[in-house]
Amino acid sequence: MAIRNIVKIDEEKCNGCGECVTACAEGAIAIIEGKARLVSEVYCDGLGACLGTCPQNAITIEQREAADFDEEATQQYLAQREPKETLTRAAAAESAEGKVEGFVCPGSRAMQLQPKPNPAATEQSTGGAVPSQLAQWPVQLHLVSPTAAYFKHAELLLAADCVPFAMGDFHSRILQGRAIAVGCPKLDNSEFYIDKLAEIIKANDLKSLSVIHMEVPCCFGLTHIAKEAIGRSGSNLTFEDVTVSLQGEITKTETVSV
């Protein structure tokens, strides 16, 4: 065993609400006897997607000797859990004594979607409904799992969360055919994002990476996140960096090498 990052849960603070269980895409946390507990070290990737969801601040990340994260064992564990009935937070908190009752909230469960064909431009201009090109769920970088099937050999789009609001044709022009991860480099934890993106890059042999952000200075932090993540992943991946104006126009596109 090696020294690595792993979740630590303060049972004195934990109220058994189950928010951390829904946030953990690897299923490493479950409600046991009314408290959140780590099911197994091998299911915890140490990236901390559960940290910001705990209303009691009962979860931290510590560095200690622990078994390595096992991606294959995690996938097998999740596959075994999938047929089980999804529980509400209240049901999880009231689980029987000594019985592990994990649950997966539909808002956090990894899903692959089937986008509808993109309509012709003439059809869009007449005011008809424009179908979504989203091919996965979830999309937020905090919530996505590095081992989600939709990332395998994907064309990955790392998008600042304001971009889709600025670009009226974001779905048809940018998102179509791509997996996506969304975040805000100003408001969110950049170090966490760097580690999470590095894990995605290492685990999935991406076809390509594109970064799209607004023209405001703080938004260029997403470019820095991508550079650092590629460096930490040990990959020689290059990426396309796209800048969008406040009016939703692409003002600059360049290829970035790390």
C-alpha positions as CSV (number, residue, x, y, z in Angstrom):
1,M,0.0,0.0,0.0
2,A,1.1,3.5,-0.7
3,I,0.4,7.0,0.8
4,R,-2.4,8.6,-1.1
5,N,-5.4,10.9,-0.8
6,I,-8.5,9.2,0.6
7,V,-11.8,10.3,2.1
8,K,-12.1,10.7,5.9
9,I,-15.5,10.9,7.5
10,D,-16.1,12.4,11.0
11,E,-18.9,10.3,12.3
12,E,-19.5,12.7,15.2
13,K,-20.5,15.4,12.7
14,C,-22.3,13.2,10.2
15,N,-26.1,13.3,10.4
16,G,-26.7,10.5,7.9
17,C,-28.4,12.7,5.3
18,G,-26.8,10.8,2.4
19,E,-25.8,13.8,0.3
20,C,-22.2,12.4,0.0
21,V,-23.5,9.0,-1.2
22,T,-25.3,10.6,-4.2
23,A,-22.1,12.7,-5.0
24,C,-19.8,9.7,-5.1
25,A,-19.9,8.3,-8.6
26,E,-17.7,5.3,-7.6
27,G,-20.1,4.2,-4.8
28,A,-17.4,4.3,-2.2
29,I,-19.7,5.8,0.5
30,A,-22.8,4.2,2.0
31,I,-25.1,4.9,4.9
32,I,-24.4,2.2,7.6
33,E,-26.2,2.4,10.9
34,G,-27.3,5.9,10.1
35,K,-23.8,7.2,9.4
36,A,-21.9,7.8,6.2
37,R,-19.0,5.4,6.0
38,L,-16.3,4.3,3.5
39,V,-17.4,1.0,2.0
40,S,-13.9,0.1,0.8
41,E,-10.6,2.0,0.2
42,V,-10.3,0.4,-3.3
43,Y,-13.6,2.2,-4.4
44,C,-12.4,5.7,-3.3
45,D,-10.4,7.6,-5.9
46,G,-9.5,10.4,-3.4
47,L,-10.6,13.2,-5.7
48,G,-13.2,14.4,-3.3
49,A,-16.4,14.9,-5.3
50,C,-18.3,14.4,-2.0
51,L,-16.6,17.2,-0.1
52,G,-18.8,20.1,-1.1
53,T,-22.0,18.2,-0.6
54,C,-21.8,17.6,3.1
55,P,-23.9,20.1,5.1
56,Q,-22.1,19.2,8.3
57,N,-18.5,19.5,7.0
58,A,-18.0,16.0,8.1
59,I,-15.9,14.9,5.1
60,T,-12.2,15.8,4.5
61,I,-9.4,14.4,2.3
62,E,-6.4,13.0,4.2
63,Q,-3.2,11.5,3.1
64,R,-2.5,8.1,4.6
65,E,-1.5,4.6,3.7
66,A,-4.3,3.0,1.9
67,A,-5.0,0.4,-0.8
68,D,-4.8,1.7,-4.3
69,F,-8.0,2.8,-6.1
70,D,-9.1,-0.2,-8.2
71,E,-11.0,0.9,-11.3
72,E,-11.9,-2.6,-12.4
73,A,-13.2,-3.6,-9.0
74,T,-15.2,-0.4,-8.7
75,Q,-16.9,-1.0,-12.0
76,Q,-17.8,-4.5,-11.0
77,Y,-19.1,-3.2,-7.7
78,L,-21.3,-0.6,-9.4
79,A,-22.6,-3.2,-11.9
80,Q,-23.7,-5.4,-9.0
81,R,-25.4,-2.5,-7.3
82,E,-27.2,-1.2,-10.4
83,P,-30.3,-3.6,-10.2
84,K,-31.0,-2.5,-6.6
85,E,-33.8,-0.1,-6.1
86,T,-32.7,3.5,-5.8
87,L,-33.4,4.8,-2.3
88,T,-34.4,8.2,-1.1
89,R,-32.1,10.0,1.4
90,A,-34.7,9.3,4.1
91,A,-34.7,5.6,3.3
92,A,-30.9,5.5,3.3
93,A,-30.7,7.2,6.7
94,E,-33.2,4.7,8.1
95,S,-31.3,1.6,6.8
96,A,-31.5,-1.5,8.9
97,E,-28.8,-1.9,11.6
98,G,-25.7,-3.4,10.2
99,K,-27.0,-3.4,6.7
100,V,-25.2,-1.4,3.9
101,E,-27.8,0.4,1.8
102,G,-26.1,2.5,-0.9
103,F,-28.3,4.6,-3.2
104,V,-27.7,6.6,-6.4
105,C,-29.5,9.8,-7.1
106,P,-30.8,10.1,-10.7
107,G,-29.1,13.6,-10.7
108,S,-25.7,12.1,-10.2
109,R,-25.9,8.7,-11.9
110,A,-23.8,8.3,-15.0
111,M,-26.0,8.0,-18.1
112,Q,-25.4,8.0,-21.8
113,L,-28.1,9.8,-23.8
114,Q,-29.1,9.6,-27.4
115,P,-29.2,13.0,-29.0
116,K,-31.7,13.6,-31.7
117,P,-30.5,14.5,-35.3
118,N,-29.5,18.1,-35.6
119,P,-32.1,20.0,-37.7
120,A,-31.2,21.9,-40.9
121,A,-30.4,25.6,-40.4
122,T,-33.5,26.6,-42.3
123,E,-35.7,24.7,-39.8
124,Q,-34.0,26.3,-36.9
125,S,-34.5,29.8,-38.4
126,T,-38.2,29.2,-38.6
127,G,-38.5,29.0,-34.8
128,G,-38.9,25.2,-34.6
129,A,-37.7,23.4,-31.5
130,V,-34.0,22.7,-31.6
131,P,-33.0,19.3,-30.1
132,S,-30.4,18.9,-27.5
133,Q,-27.0,17.4,-28.5
134,L,-26.2,16.4,-24.9
135,A,-25.0,12.7,-25.0
136,Q,-24.4,12.1,-21.3
137,W,-25.3,12.9,-17.7
138,P,-23.9,14.4,-15.4
139,V,-21.9,17.2,-17.0
140,Q,-20.4,19.1,-14.0
141,L,-16.7,18.3,-13.5
142,H,-17.3,17.8,-9.8
143,L,-19.8,15.0,-10.5
144,V,-18.5,13.2,-13.5
145,S,-16.6,9.9,-13.0
146,P,-13.2,9.6,-14.7
147,T,-14.2,6.0,-15.6
148,A,-17.6,6.8,-17.1
149,A,-18.2,4.9,-20.4
150,Y,-18.9,8.1,-22.3
151,F,-15.4,9.3,-21.8
152,K,-13.7,6.3,-23.5
153,H,-11.9,7.4,-26.7
154,A,-14.1,10.6,-26.6
155,E,-13.7,14.0,-28.1
156,L,-13.8,15.8,-24.8
157,L,-15.1,19.4,-24.4
158,L,-14.1,21.2,-21.3
159,A,-16.4,24.2,-21.1
160,A,-16.8,27.2,-18.8
161,D,-20.3,27.1,-17.5
162,C,-21.2,30.6,-18.9
163,V,-20.4,29.7,-22.5
164,P,-23.7,27.8,-23.3
165,F,-25.6,30.9,-22.1
166,A,-23.6,33.3,-24.4
167,M,-23.6,31.1,-27.5
168,G,-27.1,30.6,-29.0
169,D,-25.8,27.8,-31.3
170,F,-23.7,26.0,-28.7
171,H,-25.4,22.6,-29.1
172,S,-25.3,22.5,-32.9
173,R,-21.9,24.2,-33.3
174,I,-19.8,23.0,-30.4
175,L,-21.4,20.2,-28.3
176,Q,-22.6,17.9,-31.1
177,G,-20.6,14.6,-31.0
178,R,-18.6,15.4,-27.9
179,A,-18.4,14.4,-24.3
180,I,-18.4,17.4,-22.0
181,A,-17.2,18.5,-18.6
182,V,-18.3,21.9,-17.2
183,G,-16.8,24.1,-14.6
184,C,-16.0,27.6,-13.4
185,P,-12.3,28.4,-12.9
186,K,-13.1,31.4,-10.7
187,L,-15.6,30.0,-8.3
188,D,-14.6,26.3,-8.1
189,N,-11.5,24.6,-6.7
190,S,-8.9,24.6,-9.5
191,E,-6.7,22.0,-7.9
192,F,-9.5,19.6,-7.6
193,Y,-10.4,20.2,-11.3
194,I,-6.8,19.7,-12.4
195,D,-6.6,16.3,-10.6
196,K,-10.1,15.2,-11.9
197,L,-9.3,16.2,-15.5
198,A,-5.9,14.4,-15.2
199,E,-7.6,11.2,-14.1
200,I,-10.0,11.5,-17.1
201,I,-7.1,12.0,-19.5
202,K,-5.2,9.0,-18.0
203,A,-8.1,6.6,-18.0
204,N,-9.7,7.2,-21.4
205,D,-7.2,7.6,-24.3
206,L,-9.1,10.7,-25.6
207,K,-9.3,11.4,-29.3
208,S,-9.1,15.1,-28.6
209,L,-9.6,17.8,-26.0
210,S,-11.1,21.2,-26.6
211,V,-11.4,24.0,-24.0
212,I,-13.9,26.7,-24.5
213,H,-14.2,29.7,-22.2
214,M,-15.4,33.3,-22.1
215,E,-13.1,36.3,-23.0
216,V,-13.2,37.7,-19.4
217,P,-9.7,37.3,-17.7
218,C,-10.8,34.9,-14.9
219,C,-12.2,32.4,-17.4
220,F,-8.8,31.8,-19.0
221,G,-8.1,29.8,-15.8
222,L,-9.8,26.9,-17.6
223,T,-6.9,26.9,-20.1
224,H,-4.4,26.7,-17.2
225,I,-6.4,23.8,-15.7
226,A,-6.2,21.9,-19.0
227,K,-2.4,22.5,-19.2
228,E,-1.8,21.4,-15.7
229,A,-4.0,18.4,-16.0
230,I,-2.2,17.2,-19.2
231,G,1.1,17.6,-17.4
232,R,0.0,15.6,-14.4
233,S,-1.5,12.9,-16.5
234,G,1.8,12.3,-18.3
235,S,0.1,12.7,-21.7
236,N,1.4,14.5,-24.7
237,L,-2.1,15.6,-25.7
238,T,-2.5,18.9,-27.4
239,F,-5.8,20.8,-27.1
240,E,-7.8,23.4,-29.0
241,D,-8.4,26.6,-26.9
242,V,-11.5,28.6,-27.9
243,T,-12.3,32.1,-26.7
244,V,-15.9,33.4,-26.8
245,S,-17.0,37.0,-26.5
246,L,-19.8,38.2,-24.3
247,Q,-22.0,38.4,-27.4
248,G,-21.4,34.7,-28.1
249,E,-19.0,35.0,-31.0
250,I,-15.8,33.0,-31.2
251,T,-13.0,35.5,-31.2
252,K,-9.9,33.2,-31.1
253,T,-9.0,29.6,-31.6
254,E,-5.6,28.2,-31.1
255,T,-3.9,24.9,-30.6
256,V,-2.0,24.6,-27.3
257,S,0.9,22.2,-26.7
258,V,2.0,21.5,-23.1
